[in-house]
Amino acid sequence: MEIAAAIGRLQAEALEAAGLAAEYGESLREYFPQLAPGADGSAPDAAAQARHLEWFLLERISPMLGGVPVQELVWEEEPDLVEVLRSSMVGVFELTGQAGAASWLRDLAGFGEFPVAGLGQTVGLASGDLLVGRLFPLGDGGYHLSPTAGHYRDDELRTALRRDLERARERTPSQVLRLSQVELEQLFWSSTEQQPEGGARAAAQECLLAGGLAEEAAEEILDRLQEEPFRLAEPLASAGDVVGEILDELAFDSDMDLDQVRHLLLAAWRESALPVAGDQESAGTSRPGSGADQEGGAGSRVDCGDSPAKHGLGTGADNNHGTAHRAVADLRAGLEAGGDPDQLYRELEESLGLDAGEEPLEGNVAAPDFPGVVGALVEEFIWDVGRNAESAAPAEGAGAASADYQCLRMLGRFGGDIGVLDNLTAGDLLRFCALWVPEHDEVRNADEGRQLISALGRFCRWCEEEHGLGLRADFSGELRELGAALPRIAEANRRRTREEEEERGELFEVLQAVAGTLRLRRLDSGEKASREETPSNAGQEDCSGVVSPELEEWLSTGDFVRGRVLSDGRLAVYCSYPPQAGALLIG
């Protein structure tokens, strides 16, 4: 089944079987501010509606389902296709190279670089172009770019985005940023010219009033936006503080749909606020969709198919990424098809340039760097577990045993940039469990947390036995502690105030939780706190924040939270981390 057909099937099941038709209609107003009450009502085009559908099915949390539709609605007969949809991602990608019908796209926010099939030379792409949209991982190690993606050619825009993202990354513990599809829609496709003067402000005010705010309170919120400069060259960074503060307050004081409010506030802010006086860089930077230098007009669609690449992907170091992706995919397919393991691993070594017959490296010559080897290691482990289980109990087969370890594929995604097997360390596993997992919401409850820790334990033991990696000895202590902490943190993150990007908010260490109030130590990036400090000598680093009883139940002394303390003393929590994150956050 092709990706487009899979999305169509998922849409049918969500709207019919799951009864989300009414929610779908409401989500249109969340995604398109011009459809909200008081706006001009201009209809989105077909490409915009398709992007909304991707967001509705693959990213938006459904109140009725209690999760994202693609996570809640599964097809047992096609698990690989479900994984393709679940693992899709949106971003701003820079074209770094082409060879025939295959193209390399670098994620400006998340560092990864991906071989994308089907773009070809016919659409007039050139190195440095920006492609904005959703990527789907294909089973062969390549990727498919959604045909609704936008194509932009603007050097000033690319430079501004890089600078903006780098500034945001400096405030993010994991150094990896995530962008949402609805944010990209607002930044790249929404146009202030679509609405009459004051239309966006009126739409935002109507939404706030409908949510129960008094007219005076709604006006005060919109006035706060107007007072804050809107930097065209820094839309991502500048959107966090003032809009984030407002959303935090509304999260506590109302039952409004915060996604819809965010979109309307951003539109109103963009409409009413002025660039910083004298900011020539902002004033001279073309907004996506408004400049003549943009290739193909505002958000021009890129025509690309689902078929994997059939041509070479260039040479040199950049090609290592694609080689590794294909090698891992070939290994997985061969193992699942019952191929000879020894032959498949020989082919893997040959694909990566690691022929067994080569002379060992001498002196200070670095080992070959092939990103993707962690994914290959995980696939080998899953296959090996299934094979051994099938030998012990043929009637049950390999599938039941290996199913418990599918969660380790997220470790492959985390370690995508690790190119040498020996470079996978206990420190990487700690960063994966303590920072990456809480931030990425892939472990959704305590049961899934326990399953991941159990799988990691067996994986570390297998790595030691089969590959001589010392992960088991080096990580066993932290793994035992995480066995109790990570399931609890997964439950805490289910009860956070609201979701927010990784670069937003401040980091706090939980000193004590008493009667709905957390006593906290603020971690300043410029002067990191020390665990030896006590409340008596911590001075201004100490503060407190009020949280809900449901959240307090799952937090303990030594945990870390990212969020914001509001002026009235309440703590808006965006993400919680286990105590083991302290080694990474405090040092």
C-alpha positions as CSV (number, residue, x, y, z in Angstrom):
1,M,0.0,0.0,0.0
2,E,1.4,3.4,-0.9
3,I,1.7,6.2,1.6
4,A,-1.1,8.3,0.1
5,A,-3.4,5.3,0.2
6,A,-2.4,4.5,3.8
7,I,-3.2,8.1,4.9
8,G,-6.6,7.8,3.1
9,R,-7.4,4.6,4.9
10,L,-6.3,6.1,8.2
11,Q,-8.6,9.1,7.5
12,A,-11.5,6.8,6.8
13,E,-11.0,4.9,10.0
14,A,-10.5,8.0,12.1
15,L,-13.6,9.8,10.8
16,E,-15.9,6.8,10.6
17,A,-14.8,4.0,13.0
18,A,-13.4,6.3,15.7
19,G,-16.1,8.9,15.3
20,L,-13.7,11.9,14.8
21,A,-15.7,13.7,12.1
22,A,-16.7,16.6,14.4
23,E,-13.2,16.8,15.8
24,Y,-11.9,17.0,12.2
25,G,-14.1,20.0,11.5
26,E,-12.9,21.7,14.6
27,S,-9.3,21.0,13.8
28,L,-9.6,22.9,10.5
29,R,-10.2,26.1,12.4
30,E,-7.2,25.3,14.6
31,Y,-4.9,24.8,11.7
32,F,-6.3,27.6,9.5
33,P,-6.8,30.9,11.5
34,Q,-8.7,32.4,8.5
35,L,-11.5,29.9,9.2
36,A,-12.0,30.9,12.8
37,P,-14.9,33.1,13.8
38,G,-14.2,36.7,12.8
39,A,-11.7,35.9,10.2
40,D,-12.1,36.5,6.5
41,G,-13.0,32.8,5.8
42,S,-10.8,32.4,2.7
43,A,-10.7,28.7,1.8
44,P,-7.4,26.8,1.9
45,D,-6.2,25.2,-1.3
46,A,-5.9,21.4,-1.9
47,A,-2.3,21.3,-0.8
48,A,-3.0,23.1,2.4
49,Q,-5.9,20.8,3.2
50,A,-3.6,17.8,2.6
51,R,-1.0,19.2,5.0
52,H,-3.8,19.7,7.5
53,L,-4.8,16.0,7.1
54,E,-1.3,14.9,7.7
55,W,-1.2,17.0,10.9
56,F,-4.6,15.8,12.1
57,L,-3.7,12.1,11.6
58,L,0.0,12.0,12.4
59,E,0.7,14.7,14.9
60,R,-2.3,16.3,16.6
61,I,-3.4,14.7,19.9
62,S,-7.1,13.8,19.7
63,P,-9.0,14.6,22.9
64,M,-11.5,11.8,22.1
65,L,-8.8,9.1,21.6
66,G,-6.4,10.5,24.2
67,G,-3.5,10.3,21.7
68,V,-2.5,10.8,18.1
69,P,-4.8,8.9,15.7
70,V,-1.9,7.0,14.1
71,Q,-0.7,5.9,17.5
72,E,-4.2,4.7,18.6
73,L,-5.5,3.2,15.3
74,V,-3.3,0.3,14.2
75,W,-3.4,-2.4,11.5
76,E,-2.0,-5.7,12.7
77,E,-1.7,-7.0,9.2
78,E,0.6,-4.1,8.1
79,P,2.8,-3.2,11.0
80,D,5.6,-1.9,8.8
81,L,3.3,0.6,7.1
82,V,2.1,1.8,10.5
83,E,5.7,2.3,11.6
84,V,6.3,4.4,8.4
85,L,3.4,6.7,9.3
86,R,4.3,6.9,13.0
87,S,8.0,7.7,12.2
88,S,7.3,10.5,9.8
89,M,8.5,13.9,10.7
90,V,8.2,17.5,9.5
91,G,10.9,20.0,9.1
92,V,12.8,22.6,7.1
93,F,15.2,20.7,4.9
94,E,18.1,22.1,2.8
95,L,19.0,20.3,-0.4
96,T,22.7,19.4,-0.2
97,G,23.2,17.2,-3.2
98,Q,21.6,15.3,-6.1
99,A,22.4,12.3,-8.2
100,G,19.8,11.2,-10.8
101,A,16.4,10.8,-9.1
102,A,17.8,10.8,-5.6
103,S,18.4,13.9,-3.4
104,W,20.1,14.6,-0.1
105,L,18.1,16.7,2.4
106,R,19.6,18.1,5.6
107,D,17.3,18.8,8.5
108,L,18.1,22.4,9.7
109,A,16.5,21.7,13.1
110,G,17.5,18.2,13.9
111,F,20.9,17.7,12.3
112,G,20.0,14.6,10.3
113,E,20.6,14.1,6.6
114,F,18.3,11.9,4.6
115,P,18.3,10.3,1.1
116,V,15.0,11.2,-0.5
117,A,13.7,9.4,-3.6
118,G,11.7,10.7,-6.5
119,L,12.6,14.4,-6.5
120,G,14.7,14.1,-9.7
121,Q,16.0,17.0,-11.8
122,T,12.7,17.9,-13.5
123,V,11.4,20.2,-10.7
124,G,14.4,22.6,-11.0
125,L,15.9,21.9,-7.6
126,A,19.4,23.2,-6.8
127,S,21.8,22.9,-3.9
128,G,20.8,25.3,-1.1
129,D,17.1,25.2,-1.9
130,L,14.7,24.8,1.1
131,L,12.0,22.1,1.2
132,V,9.4,22.4,3.9
133,G,7.1,19.5,4.7
134,R,6.9,15.9,6.0
135,L,9.3,13.1,5.4
136,F,8.3,9.4,5.5
137,P,10.9,6.7,6.1
138,L,10.8,3.9,3.5
139,G,11.6,0.3,4.2
140,D,14.7,0.4,2.0
141,G,16.5,3.1,4.1
142,G,15.4,6.0,1.9
143,Y,12.8,8.6,2.5
144,H,9.7,9.9,0.7
145,L,8.9,13.7,0.8
146,S,5.2,14.6,0.9
147,P,4.0,16.0,-2.4
148,T,2.5,18.9,-0.4
149,A,5.9,20.2,0.6
150,G,6.9,23.8,-0.2
151,H,10.0,24.7,-2.2
152,Y,11.8,28.0,-1.5
153,R,14.9,29.6,-3.0
154,D,16.0,32.5,-0.9
155,D,19.5,32.9,0.5
156,E,18.5,35.5,3.1
157,L,15.7,33.3,4.3
158,R,18.0,30.3,4.6
159,T,20.6,32.3,6.5
160,A,18.0,33.8,8.9
161,L,16.5,30.4,9.6
162,R,19.9,28.9,10.4
163,R,20.7,31.7,12.7
164,D,17.3,31.5,14.4
165,L,17.5,27.8,14.9
166,E,21.1,28.0,16.3
167,R,20.0,30.5,18.9
168,A,17.1,28.3,19.9
169,R,19.4,25.3,20.0
170,E,21.6,27.0,22.5
171,R,18.7,26.8,25.0
172,T,17.9,23.2,24.4
173,P,19.5,20.4,26.5
174,S,19.5,17.8,23.7
175,Q,20.6,20.3,21.0
176,V,17.9,18.9,18.8
177,L,14.9,21.0,17.9
178,R,11.4,19.8,16.8
179,L,9.1,21.8,14.6
180,S,5.4,21.1,14.3
181,Q,3.5,21.0,11.0
182,V,1.1,23.7,12.2
183,E,4.0,26.1,13.0
184,L,5.5,25.5,9.6
185,E,2.1,26.3,8.0
186,Q,1.9,29.6,9.8
187,L,5.5,30.5,9.0
188,F,5.6,29.5,5.4
189,W,2.1,29.5,4.0
190,S,0.0,31.8,6.0
191,S,-0.1,35.3,4.6
192,T,-1.1,38.6,6.3
193,E,-2.5,39.7,3.0
194,Q,-5.2,37.1,3.3
195,Q,-7.0,39.0,6.0
196,P,-8.4,42.6,6.1
197,E,-6.8,45.1,8.5
198,G,-7.5,43.9,12.1
199,G,-9.0,40.6,10.9
200,A,-6.4,38.4,12.7
201,R,-6.8,40.4,15.9
202,A,-10.6,40.2,15.7
203,A,-10.4,36.4,15.1
204,A,-8.1,36.0,18.1
205,Q,-10.4,38.1,20.3
206,E,-13.4,36.2,19.3
207,C,-11.7,32.9,20.2
208,L,-10.6,34.2,23.6
209,L,-14.1,35.5,24.4
210,A,-15.7,32.2,23.3
211,G,-13.3,30.5,25.7
212,G,-14.8,32.4,28.6
213,L,-12.4,35.3,29.0
214,A,-13.8,38.8,29.8
215,E,-13.4,41.4,27.1
216,E,-11.0,43.4,29.2
217,A,-8.8,40.3,29.7
218,A,-8.8,39.5,26.0
219,E,-7.8,43.0,25.1
220,E,-5.0,42.9,27.6
221,I,-3.6,39.8,26.0
222,L,-3.7,41.2,22.5
223,D,-2.1,44.5,23.7
224,R,0.7,42.5,25.2
225,L,1.4,41.0,21.7
226,Q,1.3,44.4,20.0
227,E,3.9,45.7,22.5
228,E,6.3,42.9,21.7
229,P,8.4,43.4,18.5
230,F,7.9,40.8,15.8
231,R,11.2,39.9,14.1
232,L,10.7,38.6,10.6
233,A,14.1,37.1,10.6
234,E,13.5,35.3,13.9
235,P,9.9,34.0,13.9
236,L,10.7,30.8,15.7
237,A,12.8,32.3,18.5
238,S,10.7,35.4,19.1
239,A,7.4,33.5,19.2
240,G,8.4,31.7,22.4
241,D,8.3,34.2,25.2
242,V,5.2,36.4,24.9
243,V,3.0,33.8,23.3
244,G,4.3,31.1,25.6
245,E,3.5,33.1,28.7
246,I,-0.1,33.7,27.5
247,L,-0.6,30.0,26.7
248,D,0.7,29.0,30.1
249,E,-1.8,31.3,31.8
250,L,-4.7,30.0,29.6
251,A,-3.7,26.4,30.3
252,F,-4.4,26.9,33.9
253,D,-7.4,29.3,33.7
254,S,-9.4,27.9,30.8
255,D,-10.3,24.8,28.8
256,M,-9.5,26.4,25.5
257,D,-7.9,24.5,22.7
258,L,-4.4,25.8,23.1
259,D,-3.3,24.8,19.6
260,Q,-6.0,26.9,18.0
261,V,-5.3,29.8,20.4
262,R,-1.6,29.7,19.5
263,H,-2.2,29.9,15.8
264,L,-4.6,32.8,16.2
265,L,-2.3,34.7,18.5
266,L,0.6,34.3,16.1
267,A,-1.5,35.5,13.2
268,A,-2.6,38.5,15.3
269,W,0.9,39.3,16.4
270,R,2.3,39.1,12.9
271,E,-0.5,41.4,11.7
272,S,-0.2,44.1,14.4
273,A,3.4,44.2,15.7
274,L,6.2,46.1,14.0
275,P,9.7,45.0,13.4
276,V,12.3,46.3,15.8
277,A,13.3,49.9,14.9
278,G,16.5,49.9,12.9
279,D,16.5,46.2,12.4
280,Q,17.6,46.3,8.8
281,E,18.2,42.6,8.7
282,S,14.6,41.9,9.6
283,A,13.2,44.5,7.3
284,G,15.2,43.2,4.4
285,T,14.4,39.6,4.8
286,S,11.7,38.2,2.6
287,R,9.0,36.3,4.3
288,P,8.3,32.8,2.8
289,G,5.7,33.2,0.1
290,S,6.2,36.9,-0.4
291,G,9.4,37.3,-2.4
292,A,10.1,37.2,-6.1
293,D,13.2,35.0,-5.6
294,Q,11.1,32.2,-4.3
295,E,11.1,29.3,-6.7
296,G,7.7,28.3,-7.9
297,G,5.7,30.9,-5.9
298,A,4.3,30.7,-2.4
299,G,4.8,27.2,-1.1
300,S,5.0,25.6,-4.5
301,R,4.4,21.9,-4.4
302,V,7.2,19.4,-5.1
303,D,6.1,16.5,-7.3
304,C,7.7,13.3,-5.9
305,G,6.7,9.6,-5.8
306,D,6.7,6.8,-3.2
307,S,9.2,4.7,-5.2
308,P,12.7,4.2,-3.7
309,A,15.7,5.7,-5.4
310,K,17.2,3.6,-8.3
311,H,20.2,5.8,-8.9
312,G,23.5,6.5,-7.1
313,L,23.6,9.0,-4.3
314,G,26.9,10.7,-5.0
315,T,30.3,9.9,-3.6
316,G,32.5,10.8,-0.6
317,A,31.6,11.3,3.0
318,D,28.1,12.5,2.3
319,N,27.3,9.2,0.6
320,N,28.0,7.3,3.8
321,H,24.6,8.3,5.2
322,G,22.7,6.8,2.3
323,T,25.0,3.7,2.2
324,A,24.3,3.0,5.8
325,H,20.5,3.5,5.5
326,R,20.4,1.1,2.5
327,A,22.7,-1.4,4.2
328,V,20.5,-1.5,7.4
329,A,17.4,-1.8,5.3
330,D,18.9,-4.7,3.2
331,L,20.0,-6.4,6.4
332,R,16.6,-6.2,7.9
333,A,14.8,-7.4,4.8
334,G,17.2,-10.3,4.3
335,L,16.9,-11.5,7.9
336,E,13.1,-11.3,7.8
337,A,13.1,-13.2,4.5
338,G,15.0,-16.0,6.1
339,G,18.3,-15.4,4.3
340,D,21.6,-16.8,5.4
341,P,22.8,-14.6,8.4
342,D,26.6,-15.1,7.7
343,Q,26.1,-14.1,4.0
344,L,23.9,-11.1,5.0
345,Y,26.5,-9.8,7.5
346,R,29.3,-10.2,4.9
347,E,27.2,-8.2,2.5
348,L,26.6,-5.6,5.2
349,E,30.4,-5.3,5.8
350,E,31.0,-5.0,2.1
351,S,28.3,-2.3,1.7
352,L,29.9,-0.3,4.5
353,G,33.5,-0.8,3.2
354,L,34.4,-3.0,6.2
355,D,35.6,-6.1,4.3
356,A,36.9,-8.7,6.7
357,G,40.0,-9.2,4.6
358,E,41.2,-5.6,4.9
359,E,44.3,-4.9,6.9
360,P,43.6,-3.4,10.3
361,L,43.9,0.3,10.8
362,E,47.3,1.5,12.1
363,G,48.5,4.6,14.0
364,N,46.1,7.4,14.3
365,V,44.0,6.6,11.2
366,A,40.3,7.0,12.2
367,A,37.9,4.2,11.7
368,P,35.4,4.6,8.8
369,D,32.4,6.7,9.8
370,F,29.1,5.2,8.6
371,P,26.0,6.8,10.3
372,G,23.3,4.2,10.8
373,V,25.3,1.4,12.4
374,V,23.3,1.7,15.6
375,G,20.2,1.0,13.7
376,A,21.9,-2.0,12.1
377,L,22.9,-3.3,15.5
378,V,19.4,-3.0,16.8
379,E,18.0,-4.9,13.8
380,E,20.6,-7.6,14.2
381,F,19.6,-7.9,17.9
382,I,15.8,-8.1,17.2
383,W,16.4,-10.8,14.5
384,D,18.7,-12.8,16.8
385,V,16.2,-12.8,19.6
386,G,13.5,-13.9,17.3
387,R,15.7,-16.7,15.8
388,N,16.6,-18.1,19.2
389,A,13.0,-18.0,20.4
390,E,11.8,-19.8,17.3
391,S,14.5,-22.5,17.8
392,A,13.3,-23.0,21.4
393,A,9.6,-22.9,20.7
394,P,8.9,-23.4,17.0
395,A,5.1,-23.3,17.5
396,E,5.2,-19.8,18.8
397,G,7.5,-18.4,16.0
398,A,9.9,-15.6,16.1
399,G,7.4,-12.7,16.0
400,A,6.1,-13.0,19.5
401,A,9.5,-12.9,21.1
402,S,10.9,-10.1,18.9
403,A,7.8,-7.9,19.4
404,D,9.0,-7.0,22.9
405,Y,12.1,-5.4,21.5
406,Q,10.6,-3.3,18.6
407,C,10.8,-0.3,21.0
408,L,14.6,-0.4,20.6
409,R,14.2,1.0,17.1
410,M,13.8,4.4,18.7
411,L,17.4,3.9,19.9
412,G,18.4,3.5,16.2
413,R,16.7,6.8,15.4
414,F,18.4,8.5,18.4
415,G,21.8,7.2,17.3
416,G,21.5,7.9,13.6
417,D,24.6,10.1,13.6
418,I,26.8,7.6,15.3
419,G,29.1,6.2,12.6
420,V,31.4,3.8,14.5
421,L,30.1,1.0,16.5
422,D,32.7,1.4,19.3
423,N,31.5,5.0,19.7
424,L,28.2,3.9,21.2
425,T,28.8,4.4,24.9
426,A,26.9,4.2,28.2
427,G,26.8,8.0,28.0
428,D,24.8,7.8,24.8
429,L,22.4,5.4,26.4
430,L,22.0,7.7,29.4
431,R,21.3,10.7,27.1
432,F,18.8,8.5,25.2
433,C,16.9,7.5,28.3
434,A,17.1,10.6,30.4
435,L,16.7,13.3,27.8
436,W,15.7,12.0,24.3
437,V,12.9,9.7,25.4
438,P,11.1,12.2,27.7
439,E,11.3,14.9,25.0
440,H,10.0,12.8,22.1
441,D,6.9,11.3,23.8
442,E,7.6,7.8,22.3
443,V,7.2,6.2,25.7
444,R,3.7,7.1,26.6
445,N,3.0,5.4,29.9
446,A,4.7,3.4,32.7
447,D,4.2,0.1,31.0
448,E,6.0,1.2,27.9
449,G,8.8,2.7,30.1
450,R,9.3,-0.6,31.8
451,Q,9.3,-2.5,28.5
452,L,12.0,-0.2,27.1
453,I,14.2,-0.5,30.2
454,S,13.9,-4.3,30.1
455,A,14.7,-4.4,26.4
456,L,17.7,-2.2,26.9
457,G,19.0,-4.5,29.6
458,R,18.9,-7.5,27.3
459,F,20.3,-5.5,24.4
460,C,23.3,-4.4,26.5
461,R,24.0,-8.0,27.6
462,W,23.8,-9.2,24.0
463,C,26.1,-6.4,22.8
464,E,28.7,-7.6,25.3
465,E,28.4,-11.2,24.3
466,E,28.2,-10.8,20.6
467,H,30.3,-7.7,19.9
468,G,32.4,-7.1,23.0
469,L,30.9,-3.7,23.8
470,G,31.1,-2.8,27.5
471,L,27.7,-1.3,27.7
472,R,26.4,-3.8,30.2
473,A,29.1,-3.1,32.8
474,D,29.2,0.6,32.2
475,F,25.4,1.3,32.2
476,S,24.1,-1.3,34.6
477,G,23.9,1.0,37.6
478,E,22.0,3.8,35.7
479,L,19.8,1.2,34.0
480,R,18.6,-0.1,37.4
481,E,17.8,3.4,38.6
482,L,16.1,4.2,35.3
483,G,14.0,1.1,35.8
484,A,12.1,2.9,38.6
485,A,12.4,6.4,37.3
486,L,11.6,6.3,33.6
487,P,8.1,4.7,34.0
488,R,7.2,7.3,36.6
489,I,8.5,10.2,34.4
490,A,6.4,8.8,31.5
491,E,3.3,9.2,33.7
492,A,4.3,12.6,34.8
493,N,4.7,13.8,31.2
494,R,1.2,12.6,30.5
495,R,0.0,15.2,33.1
496,R,2.2,18.1,32.1
497,T,0.6,21.6,31.7
498,R,1.1,21.6,27.9
499,E,3.6,20.5,25.3
500,E,6.2,23.0,24.2
501,E,9.3,23.0,22.1
502,E,12.5,21.8,23.7
503,E,14.1,25.3,23.7
504,R,11.2,26.9,25.6
505,G,11.1,27.4,29.3
506,E,13.7,27.1,32.2
507,L,15.2,24.0,33.8
508,F,14.5,23.3,37.5
509,E,15.6,20.6,39.9
510,V,12.9,19.4,42.2
511,L,14.1,19.8,45.8
512,Q,10.8,18.8,47.5
513,A,7.2,18.2,46.7
514,V,4.7,19.1,49.5
515,A,1.0,19.8,49.3
516,G,0.9,20.7,45.7
517,T,4.0,22.9,45.7
518,L,7.3,22.1,44.3
519,R,10.4,23.6,45.9
520,L,12.8,24.1,43.0
521,R,16.3,25.1,42.2
522,R,16.6,27.0,39.0
523,L,19.4,25.8,36.7
524,D,21.1,28.8,35.0
525,S,22.9,27.9,31.8
526,G,25.5,30.5,32.5
527,E,26.2,29.4,36.1
528,K,25.2,25.8,36.6
529,A,23.9,24.7,40.0
530,S,25.7,22.2,42.0
531,R,24.2,19.2,43.9
532,E,26.2,20.3,46.9
533,E,24.3,23.5,47.3
534,T,21.7,23.6,50.0
535,P,18.5,25.7,50.2
536,S,20.3,27.9,52.7
537,N,23.2,28.8,50.4
538,A,21.5,28.6,47.0
539,G,20.2,32.2,47.3
540,Q,18.2,33.3,44.3
541,E,18.5,29.9,42.6
542,D,15.7,28.6,44.8
543,C,12.1,29.2,44.0
544,S,8.7,27.3,44.2
545,G,5.9,26.5,41.9
546,V,2.3,25.2,42.4
547,V,1.3,22.2,40.3
548,S,-1.7,19.9,40.1
549,P,-2.0,17.0,42.6
550,E,-2.1,14.6,39.7
551,L,1.3,15.8,38.5
552,E,2.8,16.1,42.0
553,E,2.0,12.4,42.6
554,W,4.5,11.3,39.9
555,L,7.4,13.7,40.7
556,S,10.1,13.1,43.3
557,T,13.0,14.9,44.9
558,G,15.9,14.9,42.4
559,D,13.7,15.0,39.3
560,F,14.1,17.8,36.8
561,V,11.3,19.8,35.0
562,R,11.4,22.3,32.2
563,G,8.8,25.0,32.3
564,R,8.0,28.4,33.5
565,V,7.0,29.9,36.9
566,L,4.1,32.3,36.3
567,S,3.7,35.6,38.2
568,D,1.0,34.1,40.4
569,G,3.3,31.2,41.5
570,R,2.0,28.4,39.4
571,L,4.4,26.3,37.5
572,A,3.7,25.5,33.9
573,V,5.4,22.2,33.2
574,Y,6.5,21.4,29.6
575,C,8.5,18.2,30.3
576,S,9.8,16.2,33.2
577,Y,13.1,14.3,33.4
578,P,14.4,11.6,35.7
579,P,17.2,12.3,38.3
580,Q,19.7,10.5,36.1
581,A,19.4,13.5,33.7
582,G,21.3,15.5,36.3
583,A,24.7,14.2,35.1
584,L,23.8,15.8,31.7
585,L,22.0,19.0,32.9
586,I,24.2,19.9,35.8
587,G,27.5,18.2,35.0
